[in-house]
């Protein structure tokens, strides 16, 4: 077949790389409209009638060559949420390496600071232009209980070594232990002086002061700020937060043309598309179960894709199915999907009840960028891919998300990968650990 071979230099394709695929297959191969739509939407997973030929052929070749590797489908089923496990993989890797997550707290302020200067009176390091009471960060607050016993509530300082739980009450004597080597070194230099718990004095622990340029991040509900060498976030938000010059294009969130719907239905006994439905009740050769499937509904505006998750995907209970509808349209999502939902449900036997439904239009994603406190570490932007996909694409979205994560990874390192995929220090993005049992002959 043409699409499974090395078609890049073929005479049929020359000069037609950007031609819409539907037009290409009709003009070059003489395929009728119905079959052309089936190839474009159900095989190449085109989004609309304007999808270009060359990237569509790349997708088709990849999918056709994947058939039979792990089963009859070129795609793998993601259990427990599908592509969401990609994000979980990055989160788990960060956590294993000592990363800390703070959830449900707003970022109050992010400011960029230069090198610290010495505090002249106490010989300690403070930050330029920092508004601190008495030149100190408040990481501990003293409380006295009804019994008269003193407690200290601990607020995380600016480094991972001294982390604790905000608001957790701990005895004052334990606070010294949590402070680690810093308090221990103070007691050694004050030899001969009574211990704090013996003299009844309060132990005050100050967060270590960072060196070099840094960002100061204040989170809602935290007494002490965090410090970081870099911050990562959406371009529009970081531009506004850091007071950077705004680009000519607006950073305001915009609604895109991607519309979605999620339906929870009773799992039908059988499913058959209208063209496969038997003429009489005796024939049932065209009927299948509505389990994990991809249904494509072509239309003049473009394709409507339906991802079906049954109980075997472990993402819904027995006896239920989840249908994920996706399309590109400027119409109201519920109004647009009505006829397509009816077409799917009418093909089910018995016709299932809808137990839950939700419709929405997606907001366009802002580009994720990296900002280094030290501008010299800011790497030049990577060259854009020839054919890039949105993370909303049904079959290419997960790969697009992984490539986006890799772009951010290299920007955070201030490096670029070479031909071997490694940085200047031999660092790789999600380096694969090969084992003998993992190798197979292509």
Buried (B, 14 or more C-beta within 10 A) or exposed (E): EBBBEEBEEEEEBEEBEEBBBBBBBBEBEEBEEEEBBBBBBBBBBBBBBEBBBBBBBBBBBBBBEBEEEEEEBBBEBBEEBBEEEBEEEBEEEEEEEEEEEBEEEEBEEBBBBEEBEEBEEEEEBBBEEBEEEEBBBBBBEEEEEEEEEEBBBBBBBBEEEBEBEBEEEBEBEEBBEBBEEBBEEBEEEEEEEEEBEEEEEEBBBBBBBBEEBBBBBBBEEBBBBBBBBBBEBBBBBBBEBBEEEEEEEEBEEEEBBBBBBBBBBBBBEBBBEEEEBEEEEEEEEEBEBBBBBBBBBBBEBBBBBBBBBBBEBEBBEEEBBBBBBBBBBEEEBBEBBEEBBEBBBEBBBEEBEEEEBEBEBBEEEBEBBBBBBBEEBBBEEEEEEEEEBBBBBBBBBBBBBBBBBBBBBBBBBBBBBEEEEBBEEEBEBEEEEEEEEEEEEE
